[in-house]
Amino acid sequence: MAVRPSPRLLIVIHNDETLRMIGKPSLESAGYDLLICATPDEALAHAVAFQPHVMLLDHDMAGLSGRDLMLALRAEGIQAPAVELMSKGDPEDIVQSYRVGVQEVILKPFRETELFTVIEQVMDEVREDSEREALAEQLREANYRLELTAREMKALVDIQNVLHTSRSEFDAVEQVLAILMTATDSHRGWVVLESFETQQFLLAASRNMPQSVTAALHKQWMDKLSARVFESGEAWVAGESDLQAVNLERLGALVMVTPIKVQNRLIGTIALAKRGKIDYSKNMHQLVQTACHFTAMFLLSNRLFSGLRARDQQIEQTRNEAREALSAQLLPLIQDSIIALSHFSAARMLTLNQYERGAVKNVRFALQRMRTLLGKK
């Protein structure tokens, strides 16, 4: 359980008689941390550093009155509630104090217990306000984290949809990069991928990058930050000093570079850059790592399919070439056989019996059928 800090009470009283009335020993025994000032100038000099929870101000002082001092302290950023000690006098004076924001007015003379009760009541209200503000801050933090979680979940769903529907690797990683930049509040980004055909590394996608980088899109590429990740095999957040060391501070204040791996083999990186110095959160790291995993699975599947498709095309090409070569060799022979058979049947048909004539016709039909099939492209 957290230890509650001691309540701080600023007391500004100019005479000993009033000071005796407040019961300083009783307040200290109750755990109050006291700052006692004899003049408004002294209070103004020390109150900001003290940061009181409650102010006890004497109305009857030379120079500033209690309420005037309260307003002066408000101008210095001190918003602690004020209790004003006032001699019996004009009711309008009391109303004016309440009107400008004094929390309570106690008339002199007063008993120590009366003052202590009022201070405790005001301090209880301060504690309640502080607790409400703490709860409100916790609620705001919880809502913010919930919004981040929802945004990250939506980003993952969007990435899965993109990878499910894309056929082009360049188009897929361009859309994945755009989604991650939005989800992580990044203002720049780029993707490096190993080419399936050449095994060279290419700049596969870039957003909001300098013109010199944009001009290299889909060309051979390896930047210093991605090279560092390829060497280590691990994700890396480059801070301001890291970026200055490689003359890349123009990219932003932070750059997060995450590897794209198929099993343990690196085939690319996704890099994101922030302008501000607010670090990427743990959830953002996990989001980008998951996106890289999804992208790796997409690339593996797409490249396996491309390999199978290329193999099928090669087989089909080989089949067509063999067919053309076979046709080139057999068609002349078949044609000569058909002609020879026609001459033979014309000369000998009358000497053949019915069975032999049928056999000749069947052979000629078969040769013509072979010629037709081999002649098709």
C-alpha positions, 0 to 999 in steps of 0.5 A: 500500500502506498504511503500517503505524503504528509499534508503541507500547510502554508501559514501566513500570520504577522502577529504572535497573538494570532499565531498562538491561536492556531495551535502549531503543536497540535497541527504538527502532531496531526502530521502536518508539514508547516511553512510559517511566513510572517509577511506576504513577500516571504510567502511569495518567495517560498510557497512555489517550492513548498507547494502547499495543500492548504493555505491559512492566511491572515486577512489583517496584514500590512500590504496585501490582505489574505485574499489578495495574497491568495490571488497573488499565489494563484498567479504563481500557479498555486491552486491550494484552497485558502482559509482566511482568518479575519477580525469581526467586521463588515459582512461585505468583506467576508462575502468578498473573500468568498467571492474571490475563491477563499474556501473558508473564513474564520473570525477571530478570536477562535478556538484551536479545535475550531480551526483544526476542524476546518483545516481537516475538512478542507484537507479531506476535500483536497484528498478527495479531489486528488483521489478523483483526479488520480482515478480519472487519470487511471481511467484516461490511461485505461481508455488510451490503452484500450484505444491502442489495443483496438487500433493494433487489433484493427491493424493486424486484421487489415494486414491479414486482409491485405496479404490475403488479397495481394498478389504483388509483393511490392503492393503488399508490403507498401500497404503493410507499411502504410498500416503500421505507420498509422498504428505506431504514429510514425511519419516515415517508413521503408521496407527492404526485401530480398529479390526472389529472382536475383537474391539481391536486396531491393527497396521494396516500399517507402513512404514520406522518404527523401527524394534520393530514397524514393528514386531507388524504389524497386532497385538494389538497396541496403541502408546502414540501419537495415544492414545493422539488423541483418548483421545482428538478426535482431530488431533495433531502435536507433536513437538520436545519437545512433542516427547522428553517428551514421548521418541519418538524423534527418529521418527523425528522432527514433527509427525502429528496424524489425527483421522479416525472417523465414525460419532463421533466415532474414529476407528483409526489414521494415523500418519506421521513424518517429519525429518526437522522442516518445519511444515505441511502446512494447505493444508497438514492438509486438505489433510490428514483429507480428506484422513481419511474421505475417509478411514472411509467411505471405512472401514464402507462400507467394514465392513457393507458388511462383516457383511451382508456376515457373516449373509448370511453365517450364514443363509446358515449354519442354512438352511443346518443344518436344512435340514440335521436334517430333512433328518435324521428324514424323510428319514427312514420314507419315505424309510419304506413307499416306502417298505410298499407301494410296498408290498401292491401294489404287493399283492393287485394290481389285486383287485384294479381298474384302478383309484386306481392303478394310485393313488398308483403309484402316491403316490410311485412316490411322496415318491421316489421324496421326498427321492431324494430331501432330500438325496441331499447335 
